[in-house]
Amino acid sequence: MKGVRFLATGSGLPAKVLTNADLCKIVDTSDEWITERTGIKERRIAGPGEATSDLSARAARIALDRAGLRADQLDAIVVATCTPDHLFPSTACLVQKALGVPHTIAFDVSAACSGFVYGLAVVNGLIATGAAKTVLLIGADTLSRFTDWTDRGTCVLFGDGAGALIMTATDGPSDLLSVALSADGGKGDILKIPGGGSRHPLAKPEEAVSFPPVIKMEGKEVFKHAVTRMIEASLSALERAGRTPGDLTLLIPHQANLRIIDAVAKRVNIPDERVFRNVSKFGNMSAATTIVALDQALSEGRVKSGDLVELIAFGAGLTWGAAVLRWS
Ligand code: ACO
């Protein structure tokens, strides 16, 4: 079985910045409330005509450039997203087209905010079995397109973005040390987009009124589950890797809410300076959060060759997971 070697990362972020002050003009909220309850100060919002595949392709080009690879050297493109451009073709196929690659494996992974960590397990399988040698994995979402901009309980939380990671097969030890994943579909109703799928299709306008294609969330419930499950996932992935929190150079938790990040870091028992936080600048970018954070941490020199990093994710489904990796 082949192991995984990490080559390079990249980010694709929209130019438009939406600040808390901007939100105060749209809904009844305040910078104080948003900062105190979430830690978010601003987020990026996709521009007109900019969709998930555009942000994804931007992140991919940067990662390819840094890896010193041409797009035609990729064997597979996997996009973790819950906000695809279309129900089909998949976002991965659109990225393949944008990169000008004629033939690769291409498909999307749907696990909401946990998608990138789920995607790591999928790519690990492609590489281990020899189905693909060099793989582009993207975490990307444009939740702003599925946000109710009159609901102050959700619209302050989300931002748009994409992050890319290129991996290749190695005969040496794998740099992906462990992945721990789980889900609880029984609690799916606490965080969902009721309309727009095959149950309540948008093609029937009367359905869209009762079942709008926007995020509905029981915030307090989601908060509780996020903290519990992220701690569980983190400890489980560390145990599978035969490591302890003390071995980590950096913990990268899903960036949904500063209070969730702080609660997880405290329970995992890892000092503040080894916990990555960028939620204040980007909000919750769903599947893009952990990979954009890793890309930023690498650019800032907070992760270097040989360092151990853990990514932790939690999202709709409910889904959750964590991965321990050694940066190559
Ligand atoms: N501005 C001002 N007041 C607000 C706002 C706002 N933006 N939003 C809610 N309020 C009010 C409420 O109306 C309520 O007022 P009331 O007491 O008069 O009824 C009060 O603030 C408290 O509201 P709560 O919902 O109880 O506030 P809470 O402390 O739970 O914070 C929040 C809400 C920030 C959403 C929190 O529950 C949370 O972060 N939950 C987790 C969300 C999350 O992580 N989601 C994504 C994870 S999964 C994924 O990534 C897709």
Residues whose N, C-alpha, C, O or C-beta is under 5 A from the ligand:
A	BS01	ACO	D28 T29 S30 W33 R37 T38 C113 R152 G153 V156 G219 K220 V222 F223 A256 N257 N284 S286 F314 G315 A316
